[in-house]
């Protein structure tokens, strides 16, 4: 299974593309900025990056050069942008993009391009190894690829995509209060309304699922006036 990173500050497009690629059999994750992209690349080596050009904190061409410098030909690069001028296309290809798509491309066209680029990549053995996952706190281990949370008593709990996204944020910030606004922004989807009541219900269901499945209490605590924290 290939790992795909989608980098785009358009929440709707990013969520839709991540969900679509996941349904199509990829391990897909998203990043909404150049900084978030770099943080993801520090802990994993994707097989391919779908990259926007106009990011809020940097230019996609510069980020493409960083990706090429770090992973070389072992990481595919598909530019997906609203810039359709010939000079923009040439610029994207010159910085190492394997393909250049304009944002009016359909999800099926993007998928077909991703598969085409992946077929041309070197064998996985020639790629840099991914860094170990940092999502382990106090014996609680989150596996994003397997969609499971392993409890300290070694019992695995199967998660939904929403629960994975919630725990990914919280375990990346152990002991720190994650604001409701940030958590809602992480979990919302363009096809559904997501508010504070939905967030509280996700947390309640997850706590109940872990307790019923493992007999352990999930250490998510309410940070009054802020949101939630994972205490480990």
C-alpha positions in Angstrom: 0.0 0.0 0.0 1.4 3.4 -1.0 1.6 6.4 1.3 0.3 9.7 -0.3 0.7 13.1 1.2 -1.8 15.8 0.0 -0.5 19.4 0.6 -3.2 22.0 0.0 -4.6 24.9 2.1 -8.1 24.4 0.6 -9.7 22.3 3.3 -12.5 21.0 1.2 -10.3 19.8 -1.7 -7.7 18.3 0.7 -10.3 16.4 2.8 -12.1 15.2 -0.4 -8.9 14.0 -2.0 -7.6 12.3 1.1 -10.9 10.5 1.6 -11.1 9.5 -2.1 -7.5 8.2 -2.2 -8.1 6.3 1.0 -11.2 4.6 -0.5 -9.1 3.7 -3.6 -6.6 1.8 -1.4 -3.9 4.3 -0.6 -2.7 5.4 2.8 -3.4 9.1 2.4 -2.9 12.0 4.8 -3.2 15.8 4.4 -1.3 18.9 5.3 -2.7 22.4 5.0 0.6 24.4 4.9 4.3 24.1 4.0 5.1 23.9 7.8 2.6 21.1 8.3 4.1 19.3 5.3 7.6 19.6 6.7 6.4 18.2 10.1 4.9 15.2 8.3 8.0 14.6 6.2 10.1 14.6 9.4 8.3 11.5 10.7 7.5 9.6 7.5 8.7 9.1 3.9 5.7 9.2 1.5 5.7 7.4 -1.8 4.2 10.5 -3.5 3.2 14.1 -2.6 0.3 15.9 -4.3 1.4 19.5 -3.9 -0.3 22.9 -4.3 1.7 25.8 -5.5 0.1 28.7 -3.6 0.4 27.9 0.1 -0.2 30.4 2.9 3.4 30.1 4.2 5.5 29.4 1.2 5.7 28.6 -2.5 5.1 25.1 -3.7 8.0 25.2 -6.1 10.4 25.9 -3.2 8.8 23.1 -1.2 9.1 20.8 -4.2 12.8 21.4 -4.3 13.1 20.5 -0.6 11.2 17.2 -1.2 13.4 16.3 -4.2 16.5 17.1 -2.1 15.3 15.0 0.8 13.9 11.9 -1.1 15.2 12.2 -4.6 13.6 10.1 -7.3 12.1 7.7 -4.7 9.2 10.1 -4.0 6.8 11.0 -6.7 5.6 14.6 -7.0 2.3 15.7 -8.6 1.7 19.5 -8.7 -2.1 20.3 -8.3 -2.7 24.0 -8.6 -5.0 26.7 -10.0 -2.0 28.2 -12.0 -2.6 27.1 -15.6 -0.3 29.3 -17.6 2.4 27.6 -19.7 5.2 29.2 -17.7 3.7 27.8 -14.5 3.6 24.3 -16.0 7.2 24.6 -17.2 8.3 25.9 -13.8 6.6 23.0 -12.0 8.3 20.5 -14.2 11.7 22.2 -13.9 11.6 21.8 -10.1 11.1 18.1 -10.4 7.4 17.5 -10.6 6.5 14.2 -12.3 3.1 15.6 -13.4 1.3 19.0 -13.4 -2.5 19.2 -13.0 -4.8 22.1 -12.8 -7.5 22.1 -10.1 -10.3 21.6 -12.5 -9.0 18.0 -12.8 -11.5 15.3 -11.6 -10.7 13.0 -8.7 -10.5 10.1 -11.1 -8.0 12.0 -13.2 -5.9 12.8 -10.2 -6.0 9.2 -9.1 -5.0 8.0 -12.6 -2.0 10.4 -12.6 -1.0 9.3 -9.1 -1.0 5.6 -10.2 0.9 6.5 -13.4 3.7 8.3 -11.5 3.9 5.5 -8.8 4.5 2.9 -11.6 7.5 4.8 -12.7 9.2 5.1 -9.3 12.2 3.1 -8.3 11.7 0.0 -6.1 10.9 0.7 -2.5 14.2 -0.8 -1.4 16.0 2.2 -3.0 13.9 4.7 -1.0 14.9 6.2 2.4 13.3 4.4 5.3 10.5 6.2 7.1 11.2 7.4 10.5 9.4 5.6 13.4 6.0 6.9 14.3 6.1 9.4 17.2 2.5 8.7 18.1 3.2 6.8 21.3 2.5 8.3 24.8 2.6 6.4 28.1 2.3 3.0 26.4 -0.6 4.1 24.1 0.5 3.6 20.5 -1.4 4.9 17.5 -0.9 3.2 14.2 -2.2 5.5 11.4 -1.6 2.9 8.7 -3.5 0.2 10.5 -6.1 2.5 12.1 -5.6 1.0 15.5 -4.8 2.2 19.0 -2.7 -0.2 21.0 -3.4 0.2 24.7 -0.7 -0.2 27.4 -2.0 -3.7 28.1 -1.3 -4.6 24.4 -5.0 -4.8 23.4 -5.5 -3.2 19.9 -8.6 -1.0 19.4 -9.9 -0.6 15.8 -10.5 3.1 15.0 -12.5 5.1 12.5 -10.8 7.7 10.3 -12.2 10.5 12.5 -10.9 8.8 15.7 -7.4 8.4 14.1 -7.4 12.1 13.1 -8.3 13.1 16.6 -5.7 11.0 18.3 -3.0 11.9 15.8 -3.3 15.6 16.9 -3.6 14.8 20.6 -0.7 12.3 20.8 1.5 14.7 18.8 0.9 17.2 21.7 1.0 15.1 24.9 -0.1 16.9 28.0 -1.0 20.0 26.1 -4.5 21.4 25.8 -5.7 21.1 22.2 -8.4 23.8 21.5 -11.8 22.9 20.4 -11.5 25.1 17.3 -8.3 23.3 16.2 -9.8 19.8 16.8 -13.0 20.7 14.9 -10.9 22.1 12.0 -9.0 18.8 11.9 -12.1 16.6 12.0 -14.6 18.5 9.8 -15.5 17.4 6.3 -17.0 19.5 3.6 -19.9 17.1 3.2 -21.0 17.3 6.8 -21.5 19.9 9.6 -19.1 19.4 12.5 -19.4 21.4 15.7 -18.6 21.2 19.4 -21.4 18.7 20.1 -20.0 16.4 17.4 -16.5 16.7 18.9 -17.8 15.8 22.4 -19.7 12.8 21.0 -16.6 11.5 19.2 -14.6 11.7 22.4 -17.4 10.0 24.4 -17.7 7.2 21.9 -13.9 6.7 21.8 -13.6 6.6 25.5 -16.4 4.0 25.7 -14.9 1.9 22.9 -11.5 1.8 24.6 -12.9 0.9 28.0 -15.2 -1.8 26.6 -12.5 -3.3 24.4 -9.5 -3.2 26.7 -10.8 -2.5 30.2 -8.6 0.6 30.4 -9.5 4.3 30.7 -8.4 6.4 27.8 -6.5 9.4 29.2 -8.2 12.1 27.3 -9.0 14.9 29.8 -11.2 18.0 29.5 -9.2 21.2 29.5 -11.9 23.6 30.8 -12.3 26.6 28.7 -9.9 25.3 26.0 -10.7 21.8 24.8 -9.1 18.4 25.4 -5.7 17.0 26.3 -4.1 13.6 26.2 -2.3 13.0 29.5 -0.7 9.6 28.9 
